[in-house]
Amino acid sequence: MTALHFARSAVRASLAGAALMVGALLIGAGSGTANAGQPRHRAAAKVHTVIIDSLRYRPQVIVVRRGQRIRWINEDPFAHTVTAIGGSFDSHSIPPGGSWTYAPAKAGEYDYRCTFHPTMKGKLRVR
């Protein structure tokens, strides 16, 4: 390989690398502007947490806005449910160490309980 041939190969490799970097920068820059001008719905992005522990929901009463997610995390050594009185939502069995997430669409107050342990009660207030 001659020195001229080697120099041309090095220039081509540098140009190809530079083109890839410019393309990546343009793609990255475009992703930040895709949502420009659109309102951010921070309320909907928030996730509230209810811990299931010692046969209790903590907190027992939780207040959220419509569309916000609530995640129930089962930290007990046995299964539980999060079942609304009236049937508007039901997690079914949540195993030990498992979780269930729900995003209510309608405002209102929802009493819920564990179908396996009826003394476990909670309340979801949706605004």
Secondary structure per residue as TSV (DSSP state, phi and psi in degrees):
chain	resnum	aa	ss	phi	psi
A	1	M	-	360.0	130.4
A	2	T	-	-81.4	163.3
A	3	A	H	-63.5	-36.3
A	4	L	H	-66.3	-44.3
A	5	H	H	-61.8	-43.1
A	6	F	H	-62.5	-42.9
A	7	A	H	-64.7	-41.2
A	8	R	H	-64.4	-41.3
A	9	S	H	-62.8	-40.8
A	10	A	H	-65.3	-40.1
A	11	V	H	-65.5	-43.8
A	12	R	H	-61.0	-43.7
A	13	A	H	-63.1	-40.6
A	14	S	H	-65.8	-42.7
A	15	L	H	-65.1	-40.6
A	16	A	H	-63.6	-42.4
A	17	G	H	-63.8	-41.2
A	18	A	H	-65.3	-40.1
A	19	A	H	-63.4	-40.2
A	20	L	H	-63.6	-41.9
A	21	M	H	-65.7	-42.0
A	22	V	H	-63.4	-41.9
A	23	G	H	-62.3	-43.2
A	24	A	H	-63.8	-40.2
A	25	L	H	-64.7	-40.3
A	26	L	H	-66.2	-40.7
A	27	I	H	-64.4	-44.8
A	28	G	H	-62.8	-40.3
A	29	A	H	-67.4	-36.3
A	30	G	H	-67.2	-33.9
A	31	S	H	-68.0	-27.8
A	32	G	H	-77.4	-22.2
A	33	T	H	-97.2	-5.4
A	34	A	T	-62.1	-30.7
A	35	N	T	-104.8	9.6
A	36	A	T	-60.8	135.1
A	37	G	T	86.4	-10.5
A	38	Q	S	-94.4	138.6
A	39	P	-	-69.1	145.7
A	40	R	-	-93.1	133.8
A	41	H	-	-101.2	78.4
A	42	R	H	-65.7	-33.1
A	43	A	H	-61.7	-40.3
A	44	A	H	-71.5	-24.3
A	45	A	H	-81.6	-19.5
A	46	K	-	-67.3	140.6
A	47	V	E	-117.8	121.9
A	48	H	E	-91.9	150.6
A	49	T	E	-123.0	134.0
A	50	V	E	-119.4	125.4
A	51	I	E	-94.9	132.0
A	52	I	E	-100.9	115.1
A	53	D	E	-156.0	139.2
A	54	S	T	54.9	41.8
A	55	L	T	58.8	35.9
A	56	R	E	-141.9	153.1
A	57	Y	E	-96.2	129.0
A	58	R	E	-125.6	115.4
A	59	P	S	-74.3	157.9
A	60	Q	S	-74.8	-33.4
A	61	V	E	-117.9	129.3
A	62	I	E	-128.0	137.0
A	63	V	E	-115.6	126.1
A	64	V	E	-137.1	171.5
A	65	R	-	-99.7	157.5
A	66	R	T	-54.5	136.1
A	67	G	T	88.2	-17.0
A	68	Q	-	-73.6	147.2
A	69	R	E	-93.8	144.7
A	70	I	E	-120.7	131.2
A	71	R	E	-115.4	121.2
A	72	W	E	-95.6	126.9
A	73	I	E	-115.4	122.5
A	74	N	E	-88.3	107.5
A	75	E	-	-103.3	7.9
A	76	D	S	-83.6	161.5
A	77	P	S	-82.8	11.4
A	78	F	S	-143.7	165.0
A	79	A	-	-71.8	152.6
A	80	H	B	-140.6	169.7
A	81	T	-	-128.4	164.4
A	82	V	-	-124.5	97.4
A	83	T	E	-122.8	118.5
A	84	A	E	-70.7	137.5
A	85	I	T	-67.1	124.0
A	86	G	T	101.4	-11.3
A	87	G	S	82.1	15.4
A	88	S	S	-70.6	-21.4
A	89	F	-	-153.5	154.1
A	90	D	B	-157.1	121.4
A	91	S	-	-77.2	-20.3
A	92	H	-	62.9	-167.2
A	93	S	-	-68.7	125.5
A	94	I	B	-105.2	113.4
A	95	P	-	-70.7	164.3
A	96	P	T	-55.0	131.7
A	97	G	T	82.1	-4.9
A	98	G	-	-91.3	176.5
A	99	S	E	-147.3	165.2
A	100	W	E	-142.9	137.5
A	101	T	E	-120.2	139.6
A	102	Y	E	-139.9	141.5
A	103	A	-	-124.8	103.7
A	104	P	-	-69.9	139.8
A	105	A	-	-98.2	-22.9
A	106	K	S	-115.2	140.0
A	107	A	-	-69.6	152.2
A	108	G	E	149.7	-177.4
A	109	E	E	-112.6	132.6
A	110	Y	E	-129.3	113.7
A	111	D	E	-81.5	141.0
A	112	Y	E	-139.0	166.3
A	113	R	E	-153.8	172.9
A	114	C	-	-94.8	124.6
A	115	T	S	-69.0	-23.6
A	116	F	S	-80.8	-27.5
A	117	H	S	-135.2	82.3
A	118	P	T	-59.4	-15.3
A	119	T	T	-78.7	-13.0
A	120	M	-	-80.0	116.9
A	121	K	E	-133.0	148.9
A	122	G	E	-146.1	171.6
A	123	K	E	-138.1	134.5
A	124	L	E	-114.1	120.5
A	125	R	E	-107.9	122.5
A	126	V	E	-113.9	124.7
A	127	R	-	-104.8	360.0
